[in-house]
Amino acid sequence: MKTLIVLHPASVIIISTVLLFLCISVILYIKQYKIQAESKRLIEESERLSKLASKEAEEKEKEKPYEDFTSGHIY
């Protein structure tokens, strides 16, 4: 006949605690990975927008002002 192996209650508590901490560490690692990926995406988006803004500023500087010949004012 097969015998039933019964673990000591302290062993069960230790094993369940280790498994709990393992699960928590895996969950935290996944969250950290997601946060790093989002941070990287936001940094790239920020760099892209800053390049676009500087390009638009350069284009505005290159534009010559419009002169209204009827009144002599420069707009």
PQR file of N, CA, C, O and H, with PARSE charges and radii, in Angstrom:
ATOM      1  N   MET A   1       0.827  -1.184   0.000 -0.4000 1.5000
ATOM      2  CA  MET A   1       0.000   0.000   0.000 -0.0000 2.0000
ATOM      3  C   MET A   1       0.873   1.250   0.000  0.5500 1.7000
ATOM      4  O   MET A   1       2.007   1.260   0.479 -0.5500 1.4000
ATOM      5  N   LYS A   2       0.304   2.265  -0.543 -0.4000 1.5000
ATOM      6  CA  LYS A   2       1.018   3.539  -0.547 -0.0000 2.0000
ATOM      7  C   LYS A   2       0.846   4.208   0.803  0.5500 1.7000
ATOM      8  O   LYS A   2      -0.205   4.127   1.439 -0.5500 1.4000
ATOM      9  H   LYS A   2      -0.618   2.256  -0.932  0.4000 1.0000
ATOM     10  N   THR A   3       1.905   4.866   1.212 -0.4000 1.5000
ATOM     11  CA  THR A   3       1.815   5.594   2.479 -0.0000 2.0000
ATOM     12  C   THR A   3       1.633   7.071   2.183  0.5500 1.7000
ATOM     13  O   THR A   3       2.172   7.588   1.205 -0.5500 1.4000
ATOM     14  H   THR A   3       2.758   4.932   0.695  0.4000 1.0000
ATOM     15  N   LEU A   4       0.901   7.720   2.997 -0.4000 1.5000
ATOM     16  CA  LEU A   4       0.648   9.146   2.858 -0.0000 2.0000
ATOM     17  C   LEU A   4       1.739   9.907   3.598  0.5500 1.7000
ATOM     18  O   LEU A   4       1.969   9.696   4.788 -0.5500 1.4000
ATOM     19  H   LEU A   4       0.463   7.299   3.792  0.4000 1.0000
ATOM     20  N   ILE A   5       2.407  10.799   2.866 -0.4000 1.5000
ATOM     21  CA  ILE A   5       3.468  11.592   3.485 -0.0000 2.0000
ATOM     22  C   ILE A   5       2.843  12.878   4.003  0.5500 1.7000
ATOM     23  O   ILE A   5       2.217  13.623   3.248 -0.5500 1.4000
ATOM     24  H   ILE A   5       2.220  10.970   1.898  0.4000 1.0000
ATOM     25  N   VAL A   6       3.010  13.126   5.257 -0.4000 1.5000
ATOM     26  CA  VAL A   6       2.465  14.331   5.884 -0.0000 2.0000
ATOM     27  C   VAL A   6       3.632  15.232   6.261  0.5500 1.7000
ATOM     28  O   VAL A   6       4.564  14.818   6.950 -0.5500 1.4000
ATOM     29  H   VAL A   6       3.518  12.521   5.870  0.4000 1.0000
ATOM     30  N   LEU A   7       3.559  16.465   5.796 -0.4000 1.5000
ATOM     31  CA  LEU A   7       4.617  17.415   6.118 -0.0000 2.0000
ATOM     32  C   LEU A   7       4.346  18.044   7.474  0.5500 1.7000
ATOM     33  O   LEU A   7       3.205  18.161   7.923 -0.5500 1.4000
ATOM     34  H   LEU A   7       2.802  16.801   5.235  0.4000 1.0000
ATOM     35  N   HIS A   8       5.400  18.428   8.083 -0.4000 1.5000
ATOM     36  CA  HIS A   8       5.309  19.121   9.367 -0.0000 2.0000
ATOM     37  C   HIS A   8       4.668  20.490   9.119  0.5500 1.7000
ATOM     38  O   HIS A   8       4.966  21.109   8.098 -0.5500 1.4000
ATOM     39  H   HIS A   8       6.327  18.333   7.719  0.4000 1.0000
ATOM     40  N   PRO A   9       3.817  20.983   9.993 -0.5600 1.5000
ATOM     41  CA  PRO A   9       3.163  22.287   9.777  0.2800 2.0000
ATOM     42  C   PRO A   9       4.155  23.433   9.562  0.5500 1.7000
ATOM     43  O   PRO A   9       3.878  24.348   8.786 -0.5500 1.4000
ATOM     44  N   ALA A  10       5.291  23.394  10.230 -0.4000 1.5000
ATOM     45  CA  ALA A  10       6.287  24.452  10.028 -0.0000 2.0000
ATOM     46  C   ALA A  10       6.834  24.402   8.604  0.5500 1.7000
ATOM     47  O   ALA A  10       7.092  25.447   8.007 -0.5500 1.4000
ATOM     48  H   ALA A  10       5.515  22.651  10.860  0.4000 1.0000
ATOM     49  N   SER A  11       7.014  23.207   8.055 -0.4000 1.5000
ATOM     50  CA  SER A  11       7.495  23.070   6.676 -0.0000 2.0000
ATOM     51  C   SER A  11       6.481  23.634   5.691  0.5500 1.7000
ATOM     52  O   SER A  11       6.851  24.295   4.721 -0.5500 1.4000
ATOM     53  H   SER A  11       6.804  22.358   8.540  0.4000 1.0000
ATOM     54  N   VAL A  12       5.213  23.373   5.939 -0.4000 1.5000
ATOM     55  CA  VAL A  12       4.159  23.895   5.067 -0.0000 2.0000
ATOM     56  C   VAL A  12       4.156  25.419   5.105  0.5500 1.7000
ATOM     57  O   VAL A  12       4.018  26.066   4.067 -0.5500 1.4000
ATOM     58  H   VAL A  12       4.913  22.836   6.726  0.4000 1.0000
ATOM     59  N   ILE A  13       4.306  25.985   6.280 -0.4000 1.5000
ATOM     60  CA  ILE A  13       4.325  27.448   6.417 -0.0000 2.0000
ATOM     61  C   ILE A  13       5.533  28.030   5.693  0.5500 1.7000
ATOM     62  O   ILE A  13       5.409  29.041   5.001 -0.5500 1.4000
ATOM     63  H   ILE A  13       4.418  25.459   7.123  0.4000 1.0000
ATOM     64  N   ILE A  14       6.686  27.411   5.841 -0.4000 1.5000
ATOM     65  CA  ILE A  14       7.900  27.909   5.181 -0.0000 2.0000
ATOM     66  C   ILE A  14       7.764  27.817   3.664  0.5500 1.7000
ATOM     67  O   ILE A  14       8.093  28.767   2.954 -0.5500 1.4000
ATOM     68  H   ILE A  14       6.786  26.590   6.403  0.4000 1.0000
ATOM     69  N   ILE A  15       7.283  26.684   3.164 -0.4000 1.5000
ATOM     70  CA  ILE A  15       7.129  26.504   1.712 -0.0000 2.0000
ATOM     71  C   ILE A  15       6.115  27.496   1.147  0.5500 1.7000
ATOM     72  O   ILE A  15       6.354  28.093   0.097 -0.5500 1.4000
ATOM     73  H   ILE A  15       7.016  25.912   3.740  0.4000 1.0000
ATOM     74  N   SER A  16       4.990  27.677   1.828 -0.4000 1.5000
ATOM     75  CA  SER A  16       3.979  28.611   1.331 -0.0000 2.0000
ATOM     76  C   SER A  16       4.493  30.049   1.374  0.5500 1.7000
ATOM     77  O   SER A  16       4.173  30.843   0.489 -0.5500 1.4000
ATOM     78  H   SER A  16       4.795  27.192   2.681  0.4000 1.0000
ATOM     79  N   THR A  17       5.284  30.394   2.389 -0.4000 1.5000
ATOM     80  CA  THR A  17       5.855  31.740   2.469 -0.0000 2.0000
ATOM     81  C   THR A  17       6.846  31.976   1.333  0.5500 1.7000
ATOM     82  O   THR A  17       6.850  33.044   0.721 -0.5500 1.4000
ATOM     83  H   THR A  17       5.544  29.750   3.108  0.4000 1.0000
ATOM     84  N   VAL A  18       7.679  30.985   1.053 -0.4000 1.5000
ATOM     85  CA  VAL A  18       8.638  31.110  -0.052 -0.0000 2.0000
ATOM     86  C   VAL A  18       7.903  31.257  -1.380  0.5500 1.7000
ATOM     87  O   VAL A  18       8.282  32.085  -2.209 -0.5500 1.4000
ATOM     88  H   VAL A  18       7.676  30.117   1.550  0.4000 1.0000
ATOM     89  N   LEU A  19       6.865  30.471  -1.587 -0.4000 1.5000
ATOM     90  CA  LEU A  19       6.090  30.578  -2.829 -0.0000 2.0000
ATOM     91  C   LEU A  19       5.399  31.939  -2.940  0.5500 1.7000
ATOM     92  O   LEU A  19       5.329  32.518  -4.024 -0.5500 1.4000
ATOM     93  H   LEU A  19       6.557  29.799  -0.913  0.4000 1.0000
ATOM     94  N   LEU A  20       4.895  32.441  -1.826 -0.4000 1.5000
ATOM     95  CA  LEU A  20       4.252  33.755  -1.825 -0.0000 2.0000
ATOM     96  C   LEU A  20       5.253  34.836  -2.227  0.5500 1.7000
ATOM     97  O   LEU A  20       4.952  35.676  -3.074 -0.5500 1.4000
ATOM     98  H   LEU A  20       4.951  31.971  -0.946  0.4000 1.0000
ATOM     99  N   PHE A  21       6.438  34.818  -1.625 -0.4000 1.5000
ATOM    100  CA  PHE A  21       7.446  35.817  -1.972 -0.0000 2.0000
ATOM    101  C   PHE A  21       7.919  35.658  -3.414  0.5500 1.7000
ATOM    102  O   PHE A  21       8.227  36.650  -4.075 -0.5500 1.4000
ATOM    103  H   PHE A  21       6.683  34.136  -0.936  0.4000 1.0000
ATOM    104  N   LEU A  22       7.978  34.443  -3.899 -0.4000 1.5000
ATOM    105  CA  LEU A  22       8.349  34.214  -5.293 -0.0000 2.0000
ATOM    106  C   LEU A  22       7.310  34.828  -6.234  0.5500 1.7000
ATOM    107  O   LEU A  22       7.663  35.494  -7.207 -0.5500 1.4000
ATOM    108  H   LEU A  22       7.728  33.637  -3.362  0.4000 1.0000
ATOM    109  N   CYS A  23       6.046  34.604  -5.941 -0.4000 1.5000
ATOM    110  CA  CYS A  23       4.971  35.183  -6.768 -0.0000 2.0000
ATOM    111  C   CYS A  23       5.010  36.707  -6.722  0.5500 1.7000
ATOM    112  O   CYS A  23       4.864  37.368  -7.750 -0.5500 1.4000
ATOM    113  H   CYS A  23       5.760  34.064  -5.150  0.4000 1.0000
ATOM    114  N   ILE A  24       5.206  37.260  -5.530 -0.4000 1.5000
ATOM    115  CA  ILE A  24       5.263  38.717  -5.391 -0.0000 2.0000
ATOM    116  C   ILE A  24       6.441  39.283  -6.178  0.5500 1.7000
ATOM    117  O   ILE A  24       6.307  40.312  -6.839 -0.5500 1.4000
ATOM    118  H   ILE A  24       5.324  36.724  -4.695  0.4000 1.0000
ATOM    119  N   SER A  25       7.594  38.618  -6.112 -0.4000 1.5000
ATOM    120  CA  SER A  25       8.763  39.129  -6.833 -0.0000 2.0000
ATOM    121  C   SER A  25       8.556  39.058  -8.343  0.5500 1.7000
ATOM    122  O   SER A  25       8.997  39.953  -9.065 -0.5500 1.4000
ATOM    123  H   SER A  25       7.703  37.781  -5.574  0.4000 1.0000
ATOM    124  N   VAL A  26       7.897  38.016  -8.829 -0.4000 1.5000
ATOM    125  CA  VAL A  26       7.613  37.917 -10.266 -0.0000 2.0000
ATOM    126  C   VAL A  26       6.657  39.024 -10.694  0.5500 1.7000
ATOM    127  O   VAL A  26       6.857  39.646 -11.737 -0.5500 1.4000
ATOM    128  H   VAL A  26       7.539  37.290  -8.243  0.4000 1.0000
ATOM    129  N   ILE A  27       5.633  39.272  -9.909 -0.4000 1.5000
ATOM    130  CA  ILE A  27       4.675  40.339 -10.228 -0.0000 2.0000
ATOM    131  C   ILE A  27       5.372  41.696 -10.245  0.5500 1.7000
ATOM    132  O   ILE A  27       5.139  42.499 -11.148 -0.5500 1.4000
ATOM    133  H   ILE A  27       5.470  38.766  -9.061  0.4000 1.0000
ATOM    134  N   LEU A  28       6.220  41.956  -9.258 -0.4000 1.5000
ATOM    135  CA  LEU A  28       6.934  43.232  -9.213 -0.0000 2.0000
ATOM    136  C   LEU A  28       7.905  43.372 -10.383  0.5500 1.7000
ATOM    137  O   LEU A  28       8.075  44.467 -10.919 -0.5500 1.4000
ATOM    138  H   LEU A  28       6.409  41.303  -8.524  0.4000 1.0000
ATOM    139  N   TYR A  29       8.537  42.281 -10.778 -0.4000 1.5000
ATOM    140  CA  TYR A  29       9.448  42.325 -11.922 -0.0000 2.0000
ATOM    141  C   TYR A  29       8.687  42.667 -13.202  0.5500 1.7000
ATOM    142  O   TYR A  29       9.156  43.465 -14.014 -0.5500 1.4000
ATOM    143  H   TYR A  29       8.400  41.392 -10.342  0.4000 1.0000
ATOM    144  N   ILE A  30       7.524  42.066 -13.375 -0.4000 1.5000
ATOM    145  CA  ILE A  30       6.711  42.349 -14.563 -0.0000 2.0000
ATOM    146  C   ILE A  30       6.270  43.809 -14.572  0.5500 1.7000
ATOM    147  O   ILE A  30       6.314  44.463 -15.614 -0.5500 1.4000
ATOM    148  H   ILE A  30       7.144  41.418 -12.715  0.4000 1.0000
ATOM    149  N   LYS A  31       5.845  44.325 -13.413 -0.4000 1.5000
ATOM    150  CA  LYS A  31       5.439  45.732 -13.342 -0.0000 2.0000
ATOM    151  C   LYS A  31       6.613  46.653 -13.648  0.5500 1.7000
ATOM    152  O   LYS A  31       6.455  47.644 -14.361 -0.5500 1.4000
ATOM    153  H   LYS A  31       5.810  43.794 -12.567  0.4000 1.0000
ATOM    154  N   GLN A  32       7.791  46.332 -13.113 -0.4000 1.5000
ATOM    155  CA  GLN A  32       8.981  47.140 -13.374 -0.0000 2.0000
ATOM    156  C   GLN A  32       9.309  47.134 -14.862  0.5500 1.7000
ATOM    157  O   GLN A  32       9.662  48.174 -15.418 -0.5500 1.4000
ATOM    158  H   GLN A  32       7.919  45.527 -12.534  0.4000 1.0000
ATOM    159  N   TYR A  33       9.199  45.989 -15.510 -0.4000 1.5000
ATOM    160  CA  TYR A  33       9.475  45.889 -16.942 -0.0000 2.0000
ATOM    161  C   TYR A  33       8.496  46.753 -17.739  0.5500 1.7000
ATOM    162  O   TYR A  33       8.894  47.447 -18.675 -0.5500 1.4000
ATOM    163  H   TYR A  33       8.912  45.144 -15.058  0.4000 1.0000
ATOM    164  N   LYS A  34       7.219  46.708 -17.366 -0.4000 1.5000
ATOM    165  CA  LYS A  34       6.218  47.517 -18.065 -0.0000 2.0000
ATOM    166  C   LYS A  34       6.500  49.002 -17.883  0.5500 1.7000
ATOM    167  O   LYS A  34       6.381  49.779 -18.830 -0.5500 1.4000
ATOM    168  H   LYS A  34       6.896  46.144 -16.607  0.4000 1.0000
ATOM    169  N   ILE A  35       6.876  49.402 -16.664 -0.4000 1.5000
ATOM    170  CA  ILE A  35       7.169  50.810 -16.395 -0.0000 2.0000
ATOM    171  C   ILE A  35       8.386  51.263 -17.191  0.5500 1.7000
ATOM    172  O   ILE A  35       8.391  52.368 -17.734 -0.5500 1.4000
ATOM    173  H   ILE A  35       6.973  48.771 -15.894  0.4000 1.0000
ATOM    174  N   GLN A  36       9.419  50.427 -17.267 -0.4000 1.5000
ATOM    175  CA  GLN A  36      10.607  50.786 -18.041 -0.0000 2.0000
ATOM    176  C   GLN A  36      10.279  50.911 -19.525  0.5500 1.7000
ATOM    177  O   GLN A  36      10.779  51.814 -20.196 -0.5500 1.4000
ATOM    178  H   GLN A  36       9.415  49.530 -16.826  0.4000 1.0000
ATOM    179  N   ALA A  37       9.455  50.025 -20.034 -0.4000 1.5000
ATOM    180  CA  ALA A  37       9.073  50.091 -21.449 -0.0000 2.0000
ATOM    181  C   ALA A  37       8.277  51.365 -21.732  0.5500 1.7000
ATOM    182  O   ALA A  37       8.502  52.025 -22.746 -0.5500 1.4000
ATOM    183  H   ALA A  37       9.049  49.291 -19.489  0.4000 1.0000
ATOM    184  N   GLU A  38       7.357  51.708 -20.845 -0.4000 1.5000
ATOM    185  CA  GLU A  38       6.560  52.926 -21.017 -0.0000 2.0000
ATOM    186  C   GLU A  38       7.446  54.165 -20.910  0.5500 1.7000
ATOM    187  O   GLU A  38       7.274  55.123 -21.664 -0.5500 1.4000
ATOM    188  H   GLU A  38       7.174  51.172 -20.021  0.4000 1.0000
ATOM    189  N   SER A  39       8.382  54.145 -19.984 -0.4000 1.5000
ATOM    190  CA  SER A  39       9.310  55.263 -19.819 -0.0000 2.0000
ATOM    191  C   SER A  39      10.152  55.453 -21.075  0.5500 1.7000
ATOM    192  O   SER A  39      10.349  56.581 -21.527 -0.5500 1.4000
ATOM    193  H   SER A  39       8.522  53.367 -19.371  0.4000 1.0000
ATOM    194  N   LYS A  40      10.643  54.370 -21.631 -0.4000 1.5000
ATOM    195  CA  LYS A  40      11.446  54.447 -22.853 -0.0000 2.0000
ATOM    196  C   LYS A  40      10.613  55.005 -24.002  0.5500 1.7000
ATOM    197  O   LYS A  40      11.096  55.825 -24.783 -0.5500 1.4000
ATOM    198  H   LYS A  40      10.483  53.453 -21.263  0.4000 1.0000
ATOM    199  N   ARG A  41       9.370  54.562 -24.104 -0.4000 1.5000
ATOM    200  CA  ARG A  41       8.492  55.051 -25.169 -0.0000 2.0000
ATOM    201  C   ARG A  41       8.230  56.545 -25.014  0.5500 1.7000
ATOM    202  O   ARG A  41       8.231  57.285 -25.997 -0.5500 1.4000
ATOM    203  H   ARG A  41       8.978  53.895 -23.470  0.4000 1.0000
ATOM    204  N   LEU A  42       8.004  56.991 -23.762 -0.4000 1.5000
ATOM    205  CA  LEU A  42       7.737  58.409 -23.531 -0.0000 2.0000
ATOM    206  C   LEU A  42       8.969  59.269 -23.811  0.5500 1.7000
ATOM    207  O   LEU A  42       8.844  60.382 -24.323 -0.5500 1.4000
ATOM    208  H   LEU A  42       8.004  56.390 -22.963  0.4000 1.0000
ATOM    209  N   ILE A  43      10.151  58.763 -23.482 -0.4000 1.5000
ATOM    210  CA  ILE A  43      11.376  59.509 -23.770 -0.0000 2.0000
ATOM    211  C   ILE A  43      11.560  59.655 -25.276  0.5500 1.7000
ATOM    212  O   ILE A  43      11.907  60.734 -25.757 -0.5500 1.4000
ATOM    213  H   ILE A  43      10.253  57.859 -23.067  0.4000 1.0000
ATOM    214  N   GLU A  44      11.330  58.578 -26.021 -0.4000 1.5000
ATOM    215  CA  GLU A  44      11.450  58.648 -27.481 -0.0000 2.0000
ATOM    216  C   GLU A  44      10.427  59.612 -28.068  0.5500 1.7000
ATOM    217  O   GLU A  44      10.741  60.369 -28.986 -0.5500 1.4000
ATOM    218  H   GLU A  44      11.048  57.701 -25.630  0.4000 1.0000
ATOM    219  N   GLU A  45       9.213  59.589 -27.546 -0.4000 1.5000
ATOM    220  CA  GLU A  45       8.164  60.501 -28.024 -0.0000 2.0000
ATOM    221  C   GLU A  45       8.533  61.948 -27.709  0.5500 1.7000
ATOM    222  O   GLU A  45       8.315  62.837 -28.532 -0.5500 1.4000
ATOM    223  H   GLU A  45       8.958  58.974 -26.800  0.4000 1.0000
ATOM    224  N   SER A  46       9.087  62.184 -26.526 -0.4000 1.5000
ATOM    225  CA  SER A  46       9.511  63.528 -26.138 -0.0000 2.0000
ATOM    226  C   SER A  46      10.621  64.034 -27.050  0.5500 1.7000
ATOM    227  O   SER A  46      10.597  65.189 -27.475 -0.5500 1.4000
ATOM    228  H   SER A  46       9.263  61.462 -25.858  0.4000 1.0000
ATOM    229  N   GLU A  47      11.595  63.176 -27.355 -0.4000 1.5000
ATOM    230  CA  GLU A  47      12.675  63.571 -28.261 -0.0000 2.0000
ATOM    231  C   GLU A  47      12.135  63.881 -29.652  0.5500 1.7000
ATOM    232  O   GLU A  47      12.565  64.840 -30.293 -0.5500 1.4000
ATOM    233  H   GLU A  47      11.614  62.237 -27.010  0.4000 1.0000
ATOM    234  N   ARG A  48      11.197  63.070 -30.111 -0.4000 1.5000
ATOM    235  CA  ARG A  48      10.613  63.303 -31.436 -0.0000 2.0000
ATOM    236  C   ARG A  48       9.872  64.638 -31.475  0.5500 1.7000
ATOM    237  O   ARG A  48       9.988  65.393 -32.440 -0.5500 1.4000
ATOM    238  H   ARG A  48      10.847  62.291 -29.591  0.4000 1.0000
ATOM    239  N   LEU A  49       9.107  64.923 -30.411 -0.4000 1.5000
ATOM    240  CA  LEU A  49       8.354  66.176 -30.377 -0.0000 2.0000
ATOM    241  C   LEU A  49       9.278  67.382 -30.248  0.5500 1.7000
ATOM    242  O   LEU A  49       8.998  68.435 -30.822 -0.5500 1.4000
ATOM    243  H   LEU A  49       9.013  64.310 -29.627  0.4000 1.0000
ATOM    244  N   SER A  50      10.374  67.245 -29.504 -0.4000 1.5000
ATOM    245  CA  SER A  50      11.290  68.370 -29.369 -0.0000 2.0000
ATOM    246  C   SER A  50      11.991  68.651 -30.694  0.5500 1.7000
ATOM    247  O   SER A  50      12.221  69.811 -31.037 -0.5500 1.4000
ATOM    248  H   SER A  50      10.601  66.389 -29.038  0.4000 1.0000
ATOM    249  N   LYS A  51      12.336  67.595 -31.449 -0.4000 1.5000
ATOM    250  CA  LYS A  51      12.927  67.797 -32.774 -0.0000 2.0000
ATOM    251  C   LYS A  51      11.933  68.483 -33.701  0.5500 1.7000
ATOM    252  O   LYS A  51      12.295  69.376 -34.467 -0.5500 1.4000
ATOM    253  H   LYS A  51      12.150  66.653 -31.171  0.4000 1.0000
ATOM    254  N   LEU A  52      10.671  68.053 -33.623 -0.4000 1.5000
ATOM    255  CA  LEU A  52       9.639  68.655 -34.457 -0.0000 2.0000
ATOM    256  C   LEU A  52       9.442  70.125 -34.099  0.5500 1.7000
ATOM    257  O   LEU A  52       9.290  70.965 -34.986 -0.5500 1.4000
ATOM    258  H   LEU A  52      10.377  67.328 -33.001  0.4000 1.0000
ATOM    259  N   ALA A  53       9.445  70.439 -32.804 -0.4000 1.5000
ATOM    260  CA  ALA A  53       9.265  71.824 -32.371 -0.0000 2.0000
ATOM    261  C   ALA A  53      10.443  72.689 -32.808  0.5500 1.7000
ATOM    262  O   ALA A  53      10.248  73.827 -33.235 -0.5500 1.4000
ATOM    263  H   ALA A  53       9.569  69.756 -32.084  0.4000 1.0000
ATOM    264  N   SER A  54      11.655  72.163 -32.706 -0.4000 1.5000
ATOM    265  CA  SER A  54      12.816  72.955 -33.130 -0.0000 2.0000
ATOM    266  C   SER A  54      12.802  73.160 -34.643  0.5500 1.7000
ATOM    267  O   SER A  54      13.199  74.215 -35.136 -0.5500 1.4000
ATOM    268  H   SER A  54      11.812  71.239 -32.359  0.4000 1.0000
ATOM    269  N   LYS A  55      12.344  72.148 -35.376 -0.4000 1.5000
ATOM    270  CA  LYS A  55      12.258  72.281 -36.833 -0.0000 2.0000
ATOM    271  C   LYS A  55      11.224  73.345 -37.204  0.5500 1.7000
ATOM    272  O   LYS A  55      11.453  74.139 -38.117 -0.5500 1.4000
ATOM    273  H   LYS A  55      12.021  71.290 -34.975  0.4000 1.0000
ATOM    274  N   GLU A  56      10.090  73.364 -36.502 -0.4000 1.5000
ATOM    275  CA  GLU A  56       9.067  74.377 -36.769 -0.0000 2.0000
ATOM    276  C   GLU A  56       9.564  75.766 -36.404  0.5500 1.7000
ATOM    277  O   GLU A  56       9.256  76.735 -37.098 -0.5500 1.4000
ATOM    278  H   GLU A  56       9.905  72.719 -35.761  0.4000 1.0000
ATOM    279  N   ALA A  57      10.334  75.876 -35.318 -0.4000 1.5000
ATOM    280  CA  ALA A  57      10.875  77.172 -34.920 -0.0000 2.0000
ATOM    281  C   ALA A  57      11.865  77.679 -35.963  0.5500 1.7000
ATOM    282  O   ALA A  57      11.890  78.873 -36.264 -0.5500 1.4000
ATOM    283  H   ALA A  57      10.585  75.089 -34.755  0.4000 1.0000
ATOM    284  N   GLU A  58      12.678  76.788 -36.513 -0.4000 1.5000
ATOM    285  CA  GLU A  58      13.618  77.187 -37.564 -0.0000 2.0000
ATOM    286  C   GLU A  58      12.871  77.652 -38.807  0.5500 1.7000
ATOM    287  O   GLU A  58      13.268  78.628 -39.443 -0.5500 1.4000
ATOM    288  H   GLU A  58      12.658  75.819 -36.269  0.4000 1.0000
ATOM    289  N   GLU A  59      11.794  76.959 -39.154 -0.4000 1.5000
ATOM    290  CA  GLU A  59      11.014  77.358 -40.328 -0.0000 2.0000
ATOM    291  C   GLU A  59      10.360  78.713 -40.115  0.5500 1.7000
ATOM    292  O   GLU A  59      10.263  79.503 -41.054 -0.5500 1.4000
ATOM    293  H   GLU A  59      11.472  76.166 -38.638  0.4000 1.0000
ATOM    294  N   LYS A  60       9.906  78.997 -38.894 -0.4000 1.5000
ATOM    295  CA  LYS A  60       9.289  80.291 -38.618 -0.0000 2.0000
ATOM    296  C   LYS A  60      10.315  81.405 -38.704  0.5500 1.7000
ATOM    297  O   LYS A  60      10.011  82.497 -39.185 -0.5500 1.4000
ATOM    298  H   LYS A  60       9.985  78.355 -38.131  0.4000 1.0000
ATOM    299  N   GLU A  61      11.541  81.132 -38.236 -0.4000 1.5000
ATOM    300  CA  GLU A  61      12.588  82.148 -38.299 -0.0000 2.0000
ATOM    301  C   GLU A  61      12.963  82.461 -39.742  0.5500 1.7000
ATOM    302  O   GLU A  61      13.322  83.594 -40.062 -0.5500 1.4000
ATOM    303  H   GLU A  61      11.787  80.245 -37.846  0.4000 1.0000
ATOM    304  N   LYS A  62      12.880  81.460 -40.610 -0.4000 1.5000
ATOM    305  CA  LYS A  62      13.254  81.655 -42.007 -0.0000 2.0000
ATOM    306  C   LYS A  62      12.213  82.459 -42.774  0.5500 1.7000
ATOM    307  O   LYS A  62      12.537  83.082 -43.785 -0.5500 1.4000
ATOM    308  H   LYS A  62      12.588  80.540 -40.350  0.4000 1.0000
ATOM    309  N   GLU A  63      10.970  82.453 -42.310 -0.4000 1.5000
ATOM    310  CA  GLU A  63       9.911  83.178 -43.008 -0.0000 2.0000
ATOM    311  C   GLU A  63      10.170  84.679 -42.916  0.5500 1.7000
ATOM    312  O   GLU A  63      10.487  85.205 -41.849 -0.5500 1.4000
ATOM    313  H   GLU A  63      10.707  81.947 -41.489  0.4000 1.0000
ATOM    314  N   LYS A  64      10.031  85.344 -44.034 -0.4000 1.5000
ATOM    315  CA  LYS A  64      10.205  86.796 -44.040 -0.0000 2.0000
ATOM    316  C   LYS A  64       8.884  87.440 -43.626  0.5500 1.7000
ATOM    317  O   LYS A  64       7.809  86.940 -43.958 -0.5500 1.4000
ATOM    318  H   LYS A  64       9.773  84.917 -44.901  0.4000 1.0000
ATOM    319  N   PRO A  65       8.972  88.532 -42.912 -0.5600 1.5000
ATOM    320  CA  PRO A  65       7.723  89.189 -42.497  0.2800 2.0000
ATOM    321  C   PRO A  65       6.974  89.753 -43.704  0.5500 1.7000
ATOM    322  O   PRO A  65       7.572  90.165 -44.698 -0.5500 1.4000
ATOM    323  N   TYR A  66       5.689  89.757 -43.586 -0.4000 1.5000
ATOM    324  CA  TYR A  66       4.829  90.274 -44.643 -0.0000 2.0000
ATOM    325  C   TYR A  66       4.732  91.790 -44.473  0.5500 1.7000
ATOM    326  O   TYR A  66       4.386  92.289 -43.402 -0.5500 1.4000
ATOM    327  H   TYR A  66       5.204  89.422 -42.778  0.4000 1.0000
ATOM    328  N   GLU A  67       5.040  92.496 -45.530 -0.4000 1.5000
ATOM    329  CA  GLU A  67       4.987  93.955 -45.453 -0.0000 2.0000
ATOM    330  C   GLU A  67       3.722  94.438 -46.157  0.5500 1.7000
ATOM    331  O   GLU A  67       3.459  94.106 -47.313 -0.5500 1.4000
ATOM    332  H   GLU A  67       5.322  92.091 -46.400  0.4000 1.0000
ATOM    333  N   ASP A  68       2.959  95.223 -45.428 -0.4000 1.5000
ATOM    334  CA  ASP A  68       1.743  95.800 -45.993 -0.0000 2.0000
ATOM    335  C   ASP A  68       2.144  97.104 -46.677  0.5500 1.7000
ATOM    336  O   ASP A  68       2.461  98.098 -46.022 -0.5500 1.4000
ATOM    337  H   ASP A  68       3.173  95.493 -44.489  0.4000 1.0000
ATOM    338  N   PHE A  69       2.122  97.077 -47.992 -0.4000 1.5000
ATOM    339  CA  PHE A  69       2.596  98.242 -48.732 -0.0000 2.0000
ATOM    340  C   PHE A  69       1.630  99.419 -48.642  0.5500 1.7000
ATOM    341  O   PHE A  69       2.024 100.556 -48.900 -0.5500 1.4000
ATOM    342  H   PHE A  69       1.864  96.270 -48.523  0.4000 1.0000
ATOM    343  N   THR A  70       0.379  99.169 -48.284 -0.4000 1.5000
ATOM    344  CA  THR A  70      -0.582 100.269 -48.234 -0.0000 2.0000
ATOM    345  C   THR A  70      -0.372 101.138 -47.005  0.5500 1.7000
ATOM    346  O   THR A  70      -0.565 102.352 -47.069 -0.5500 1.4000
ATOM    347  H   THR A  70       0.058  98.245 -48.074  0.4000 1.0000
ATOM    348  N   SER A  71       0.027 100.527 -45.868 -0.4000 1.5000
ATOM    349  CA  SER A  71       0.189 101.333 -44.659 -0.0000 2.0000
ATOM    350  C   SER A  71       1.647 101.445 -44.228  0.5500 1.7000
ATOM    351  O   SER A  71       1.974 102.269 -43.373 -0.5500 1.4000
ATOM    352  H   SER A  71       0.183  99.541 -45.816  0.4000 1.0000
ATOM    353  N   GLY A  72       2.529 100.630 -44.806 -0.4000 1.5000
ATOM    354  CA  GLY A  72       3.942 100.688 -44.452 -0.0000 2.0000
ATOM    355  C   GLY A  72       4.302  99.885 -43.213  0.5500 1.7000
ATOM    356  O   GLY A  72       5.440  99.943 -42.748 -0.5500 1.4000
ATOM    357  H   GLY A  72       2.264  99.961 -45.500  0.4000 1.0000
ATOM    358  N   HIS A  73       3.344  99.133 -42.671 -0.4000 1.5000
ATOM    359  CA  HIS A  73       3.631  98.326 -41.482 -0.0000 2.0000
ATOM    360  C   HIS A  73       4.145  96.948 -41.883  0.5500 1.7000
ATOM    361  O   HIS A  73       3.771  96.403 -42.921 -0.5500 1.4000
ATOM    362  H   HIS A  73       2.419  99.085 -43.049  0.4000 1.0000
ATOM    363  N   ILE A  74       5.009  96.400 -41.035 -0.4000 1.5000
ATOM    364  CA  ILE A  74       5.514  95.044 -41.253 -0.0000 2.0000
ATOM    365  C   ILE A  74       4.808  94.113 -40.282  0.5500 1.7000
ATOM    366  O   ILE A  74       4.791  94.364 -39.077 -0.5500 1.4000
ATOM    367  H   ILE A  74       5.312  96.842 -40.191  0.4000 1.0000
ATOM    368  N   TYR A  75       4.231  93.051 -40.795 -0.4000 1.5000
ATOM    369  CA  TYR A  75       3.520  92.086 -39.950 -0.0000 2.0000
ATOM    370  C   TYR A  75       4.306  90.819 -39.835  0.5500 1.7000
ATOM    371  O   TYR A  75       3.872  89.883 -39.163 -0.5500 1.4000
ATOM    372  H   TYR A  75       4.245  92.847 -41.773  0.4000 1.0000
TER
END
